[in-house]
Amino acid sequence: MKAIAVVPGTRDVRLVDRPEPSIAAPDEIKLRVVRVGICGTDREEAAGSRAKAPPAHKDLVLGHEMFGQVVEVGRAVTLVKPGDHAVFTVRRGCGACRPCAMNRSDMCRTGQYSERGIWGLDGYQTEFVVDREPFAVRVAPELAQVGVLAEPFSIAEKAISEAVHLQLTRLPDMATSLDWLSGKRCLVAGLGPIGLLAALSLRLRHADVWGLDVADADTARPRWLTLIGGHYVDGRQVTPQHPIEQFGTFDVIVEATGIAPLQFNLLDALAQNGVYAVTGIAAGDRPLNVDGAKIMRQLVLQNQVIVGSVNASRDHFQLAVDDLLLAEQRWPHRVADLITHRHPYADFDAAFQHHGSDEIKVVLEWAA
């Protein structure tokens, strides 16, 4: 079968042949891959950045944002049947720590996990894939066009869930509210797919959502945000003379930029008792000057929390799928607009290279 693979540490991305996988255990599921999303991690791997091939190969099959259709199941599988749609999660546990034993490899304590399409395991940019039932989530047929968004949505869902659970343990008014996020001022920084999906999750919970980016207001990402009831802030308006707090303070901040100076500057907009979830992985090795004493005083005196969040568990994938269905009901066909570019899998080079201002999510189509 065909697959798209990279030789780690190089820019050598090509179509390769891999043996078609087959069911080998009672709890395994075989999917025909329908489409796979491309994100910044994929593009970094294709540019020679961090990646690790499986032990049996010199190259790594790319792709971790997948959506497929079941073609075969092992005799012990009850979650799905042939013809159903499903997604597989990304990370696989180390086999040594308690979180991984609980299918929470997103909280692995050893760091010896593997990740499909990223680190030590082939990914999903291929025709067929097989994995175990604990790593699968069934996707309703109504989500056939948007199910590929489950993986990036799971990242946003985990960050928001952790932020809310932290507040649940801290704030006395949480117990009196059925939905603490309702009406809360929330800032999402970085309106890529994860940022926009974070905004979607917050809007589904009736939060007052503001999105920060550096794009013209009439372009694709700000326009999509406003169509689901969010407010757009052009980051180019945020200067030392006009700091971020000019827009008020926010009970929840979700950061999805990976820009270290901005990550620190956003603290100025965090409200008293607020929670700040960081998902962006900052790049670069240049020193950054920050007023550490000011930051520490603020965190202490205003009872603020900062939490970092990466990857996601199967439960977060399930929450993402559930919320995609709710979003389809609330804003019919709006979620599909997040997928701005679709390419046949053979056109992978153009898909990896294109990154225009009109882009939100790019996918490769493997099956009609």
C-alpha positions as CSV (number, residue, x, y, z in Angstrom):
1,M,0.0,0.0,0.0
2,K,1.1,3.6,-0.5
3,A,2.2,5.8,2.3
4,I,3.9,9.2,2.8
5,A,7.2,9.0,4.7
6,V,10.1,11.1,5.8
7,V,13.7,10.1,6.6
8,P,14.1,11.8,10.0
9,G,16.5,14.6,10.1
10,T,16.2,15.3,6.3
11,R,13.8,16.9,3.9
12,D,13.4,13.6,2.1
13,V,9.6,13.2,2.0
14,R,8.3,10.7,-0.6
15,L,5.6,8.2,-1.4
16,V,6.7,4.7,-0.3
17,D,5.3,1.2,-0.2
18,R,4.4,-0.4,3.1
19,P,2.9,-3.9,3.6
20,E,-0.9,-3.6,4.2
21,P,-1.5,-4.3,7.9
22,S,-3.9,-7.0,9.0
23,I,-5.8,-7.9,12.2
24,A,-3.5,-9.9,14.5
25,A,-5.2,-9.7,17.9
26,P,-8.8,-10.0,19.1
27,D,-9.0,-6.3,20.1
28,E,-7.7,-4.8,16.9
29,I,-9.5,-2.6,14.4
30,K,-8.5,-2.0,10.8
31,L,-9.4,1.3,9.2
32,R,-9.4,2.5,5.6
33,V,-7.9,6.0,5.9
34,V,-10.3,8.6,4.5
35,R,-8.3,11.8,5.2
36,V,-5.5,13.1,7.3
37,G,-4.8,16.6,8.5
38,I,-1.5,18.4,8.3
39,C,-0.3,20.6,11.1
40,G,2.8,22.5,12.1
41,T,4.4,19.3,13.6
42,D,4.1,17.5,10.3
43,R,5.7,20.5,8.5
44,E,8.5,20.6,11.0
45,E,9.1,16.9,10.5
46,A,9.1,17.3,6.7
47,A,11.7,20.1,7.1
48,G,14.1,17.9,9.0
49,S,13.0,18.6,12.6
50,R,12.3,16.2,15.5
51,A,11.1,12.8,14.3
52,K,12.0,9.1,15.0
53,A,11.4,6.2,12.6
54,P,10.2,2.8,13.9
55,P,12.9,0.3,14.7
56,A,12.3,-1.7,11.5
57,H,12.6,1.3,9.1
58,K,14.8,4.2,8.2
59,D,11.8,6.3,7.4
60,L,8.7,7.3,9.3
61,V,5.2,7.4,7.9
62,L,3.8,10.8,8.7
63,G,0.4,11.9,9.9
64,H,-1.3,11.9,13.3
65,E,-4.6,13.8,12.5
66,M,-6.7,11.0,11.0
67,F,-10.2,9.9,10.1
68,G,-11.1,6.5,8.7
69,Q,-13.7,3.9,8.1
70,V,-13.8,0.5,9.7
71,V,-13.1,-2.4,7.3
72,E,-12.5,-5.2,9.8
73,V,-12.5,-5.9,13.5
74,G,-11.1,-8.5,15.9
75,R,-13.6,-10.9,17.5
76,A,-13.4,-9.0,20.9
77,V,-14.2,-5.6,19.5
78,T,-17.5,-4.1,20.6
79,L,-16.9,-0.3,20.0
80,V,-17.3,-0.3,16.2
81,K,-18.3,-2.6,13.3
82,P,-17.3,-2.6,9.6
83,G,-18.7,0.5,7.9
84,D,-18.5,2.7,11.0
85,H,-16.3,5.8,11.0
86,A,-13.6,6.2,13.7
87,V,-10.4,7.9,14.6
88,F,-7.3,6.6,16.4
89,T,-5.5,8.5,19.1
90,V,-1.8,9.4,18.8
91,R,0.4,8.6,21.8
92,R,1.2,5.1,23.1
93,G,2.3,4.5,26.6
94,C,5.7,3.7,28.0
95,G,4.5,0.5,29.7
96,A,6.3,1.4,32.9
97,C,4.3,4.2,34.7
98,R,0.9,4.3,36.3
99,P,-0.7,7.0,34.0
100,C,0.2,5.0,30.9
101,A,-1.2,1.8,32.5
102,M,-4.5,3.8,32.9
103,N,-4.5,4.8,29.2
104,R,-3.4,8.3,30.1
105,S,-0.1,8.3,28.2
106,D,-0.7,12.1,27.7
107,M,0.5,12.3,31.3
108,C,3.4,9.8,31.0
109,R,6.0,10.1,33.8
110,T,9.0,8.5,32.1
111,G,8.9,10.3,28.7
112,Q,9.5,6.9,27.0
113,Y,6.2,7.0,25.1
114,S,5.9,6.7,21.4
115,E,3.6,8.7,19.0
116,R,2.1,7.6,15.7
117,G,3.5,9.7,12.9
118,I,5.9,11.5,15.1
119,W,8.1,9.4,17.4
120,G,8.9,5.7,16.9
121,L,5.6,4.6,15.3
122,D,4.4,4.9,11.7
123,G,1.5,7.4,11.3
124,Y,-1.7,7.6,9.4
125,Q,-0.7,9.1,6.0
126,T,-1.4,5.8,4.3
127,E,-4.2,3.6,2.9
128,F,-4.9,1.3,5.8
129,V,-4.0,1.3,9.5
130,V,-4.5,-1.2,12.4
131,D,-4.6,-0.4,16.1
132,R,-6.2,-1.6,19.3
133,E,-9.7,-0.8,20.5
134,P,-8.6,1.2,23.6
135,F,-7.1,3.8,21.1
136,A,-10.2,4.1,18.9
137,V,-13.1,6.5,19.1
138,R,-16.3,6.0,17.0
139,V,-17.4,9.0,15.0
140,A,-21.0,9.6,14.0
141,P,-21.8,9.5,10.3
142,E,-23.0,13.1,10.5
143,L,-19.4,14.1,11.1
144,A,-18.0,12.4,8.0
145,Q,-16.7,15.7,6.6
146,V,-15.2,17.1,9.9
147,G,-14.2,14.0,11.9
148,V,-10.5,14.7,10.9
149,L,-10.6,17.6,13.3
150,A,-11.0,15.3,16.3
151,E,-7.2,15.2,17.0
152,P,-6.5,19.0,17.1
153,F,-9.8,19.5,18.9
154,S,-8.7,17.0,21.5
155,I,-5.7,19.2,22.3
156,A,-7.9,22.2,22.9
157,E,-10.4,20.2,24.9
158,K,-7.8,18.9,27.2
159,A,-6.3,22.3,27.9
160,I,-9.8,23.8,28.7
161,S,-10.8,20.8,30.8
162,E,-7.7,21.0,32.9
163,A,-8.2,24.7,33.4
164,V,-11.8,24.2,34.5
165,H,-10.9,21.3,36.8
166,L,-8.2,23.4,38.5
167,Q,-10.8,26.1,39.1
168,L,-13.2,23.5,40.5
169,T,-10.8,22.7,43.2
170,R,-10.0,26.4,44.1
171,L,-13.1,28.6,43.7
172,P,-15.9,28.4,46.2
173,D,-18.5,29.6,43.6
174,M,-17.8,26.7,41.2
175,A,-20.0,24.3,43.2
176,T,-23.0,26.6,42.7
177,S,-22.7,26.9,39.0
178,L,-23.8,24.2,36.5
179,D,-21.6,25.7,33.8
180,W,-18.9,27.9,35.3
181,L,-17.7,29.0,31.8
182,S,-21.0,30.5,30.9
183,G,-20.6,34.3,30.6
184,K,-16.9,34.2,31.6
185,R,-14.5,36.4,29.6
186,C,-12.1,34.1,27.8
187,L,-9.1,35.0,25.6
188,V,-7.7,32.6,22.9
189,A,-4.3,33.7,21.6
190,G,-3.4,32.3,18.2
191,L,-6.2,31.5,15.8
192,G,-4.8,28.5,14.1
193,P,-6.8,25.3,14.1
194,I,-6.2,24.5,17.8
195,G,-7.0,28.1,18.8
196,L,-10.2,28.3,16.8
197,L,-11.3,24.9,18.1
198,A,-10.6,26.1,21.6
199,A,-12.8,29.1,20.8
200,L,-15.5,26.7,19.6
201,S,-15.4,24.6,22.8
202,L,-15.7,27.8,24.9
203,R,-18.6,29.2,22.8
204,L,-20.4,25.9,23.1
205,R,-20.3,26.5,26.8
206,H,-21.6,30.1,26.3
207,A,-18.4,31.9,27.2
208,D,-17.6,35.4,26.1
209,V,-14.7,34.6,23.7
210,W,-12.1,36.9,22.4
211,G,-9.5,35.8,19.8
212,L,-6.1,37.4,19.3
213,D,-4.0,37.0,16.1
214,V,-2.1,39.1,13.6
215,A,-4.4,38.9,10.6
216,D,-6.7,41.3,8.9
217,A,-10.2,41.1,10.4
218,D,-11.8,40.2,7.0
219,T,-9.5,37.1,6.5
220,A,-10.5,33.5,7.1
221,R,-9.6,32.9,10.7
222,P,-11.0,36.1,12.3
223,R,-14.1,35.9,10.1
224,W,-14.8,32.3,11.3
225,L,-14.4,33.3,14.9
226,T,-16.9,36.1,14.6
227,L,-19.4,33.8,12.8
228,I,-19.6,31.7,16.0
229,G,-20.1,34.7,18.2
230,G,-16.5,35.5,19.1
231,H,-14.7,38.9,19.1
232,Y,-11.5,39.5,17.2
233,V,-8.5,41.4,18.5
234,D,-5.8,42.3,16.0
235,G,-2.5,41.7,17.8
236,R,-0.9,44.5,15.8
237,Q,-2.9,46.9,17.9
238,V,-1.2,45.5,21.1
239,T,1.9,47.7,21.6
240,P,3.7,49.1,24.7
241,Q,1.6,52.2,24.3
242,H,-1.6,50.1,23.9
243,P,-1.0,46.9,26.0
244,I,-3.2,43.8,26.0
245,E,-5.1,44.8,29.1
246,Q,-6.7,47.7,27.1
247,F,-9.3,45.0,26.2
248,G,-10.0,44.2,29.8
249,T,-9.0,41.1,31.8
250,F,-10.0,37.5,31.2
251,D,-11.0,34.7,33.6
252,V,-9.5,32.1,31.2
253,I,-6.7,32.5,28.7
254,V,-5.9,29.7,26.3
255,E,-2.5,30.3,24.5
256,A,-1.9,28.6,21.1
257,T,0.9,30.7,19.6
258,G,4.2,29.3,20.8
259,I,5.7,32.8,20.8
260,A,7.5,33.1,24.1
261,P,7.4,37.0,24.6
262,L,3.6,36.9,23.9
263,Q,3.1,34.0,26.3
264,F,4.5,36.2,29.1
265,N,2.8,39.4,28.0
266,L,-0.6,37.7,28.1
267,L,-0.3,37.4,31.9
268,D,-1.1,41.1,32.0
269,A,-4.6,40.3,30.8
270,L,-5.3,37.5,33.3
271,A,-8.0,38.4,35.8
272,Q,-7.8,37.9,39.6
273,N,-8.3,34.2,40.4
274,G,-7.8,33.5,36.6
275,V,-6.4,30.4,35.0
276,Y,-4.0,30.4,32.0
277,A,-3.6,27.3,29.8
278,V,-0.5,27.2,27.7
279,T,-0.4,24.8,24.6
280,G,2.1,26.5,22.3
281,I,5.6,25.1,22.3
282,A,8.0,28.0,22.1
283,A,10.9,27.7,19.7
284,G,14.3,29.4,19.7
285,D,17.2,29.6,22.1
286,R,17.7,33.3,22.5
287,P,17.4,34.7,26.1
288,L,14.2,36.5,27.0
289,N,14.2,39.3,29.5
290,V,11.1,39.3,31.7
291,D,10.2,41.0,35.0
292,G,10.2,37.9,37.1
293,A,9.5,39.6,40.4
294,K,6.4,41.3,38.9
295,I,5.1,38.0,37.5
296,M,5.6,36.2,40.8
297,R,3.9,38.9,42.7
298,Q,1.0,38.9,40.4
299,L,0.5,35.1,40.5
300,V,0.6,35.2,44.3
301,L,-1.4,38.3,45.1
302,Q,-4.1,37.6,42.5
303,N,-4.5,33.8,43.1
304,Q,-3.7,33.0,39.5
305,V,-2.8,29.6,37.9
306,I,-0.7,28.7,34.9
307,V,-1.0,25.2,33.5
308,G,0.8,23.6,30.5
309,S,-1.0,21.1,28.4
310,V,0.2,18.7,25.7
311,N,-1.3,15.8,23.8
312,A,-4.6,14.3,24.8
313,S,-6.2,11.1,26.2
314,R,-8.9,9.0,24.6
315,D,-11.5,10.8,26.8
316,H,-10.5,14.1,25.3
317,F,-10.8,12.6,21.8
318,Q,-14.3,11.5,22.8
319,L,-15.1,14.9,24.1
320,A,-13.9,16.5,20.9
321,V,-16.2,14.2,18.8
322,D,-19.1,14.9,21.1
323,D,-18.5,18.7,20.8
324,L,-18.2,18.5,17.0
325,L,-21.7,17.0,16.9
326,L,-23.0,19.7,19.1
327,A,-21.3,22.4,17.0
328,E,-22.9,20.9,13.8
329,Q,-26.3,21.2,15.5
330,R,-25.7,24.8,16.7
331,W,-23.9,26.2,13.6
332,P,-24.8,23.9,10.7
333,H,-21.9,23.4,8.2
334,R,-19.8,26.1,9.9
335,V,-17.2,23.6,11.3
336,A,-16.5,22.3,7.8
337,D,-15.3,25.8,6.8
338,L,-12.2,25.2,9.0
339,I,-11.0,22.8,6.4
340,T,-9.8,25.3,3.8
341,H,-7.6,23.2,1.6
342,R,-8.1,19.6,0.4
343,H,-5.5,17.8,-1.7
344,P,-5.3,14.3,-3.1
345,Y,-2.6,12.3,-1.2
346,A,-0.3,12.2,-4.3
347,D,-0.2,16.0,-4.1
348,F,1.4,16.0,-0.7
349,D,4.2,18.2,-1.6
350,A,1.9,21.2,-2.4
351,A,0.0,20.5,0.8
352,F,3.1,20.6,3.0
353,Q,4.4,23.7,1.3
354,H,1.2,25.9,1.1
355,H,0.7,28.1,4.1
356,G,-1.1,31.2,3.0
357,S,-3.1,33.7,5.0
358,D,-6.3,32.1,3.8
359,E,-5.4,28.7,5.3
360,I,-6.9,27.2,8.4
361,K,-6.6,23.4,8.1
362,V,-5.1,21.4,5.2
363,V,-6.0,17.8,4.7
364,L,-4.9,15.0,2.4
365,E,-7.6,12.9,0.9
366,W,-6.9,9.1,0.8
367,A,-10.4,7.8,-0.1
368,A,-13.5,9.2,-1.7
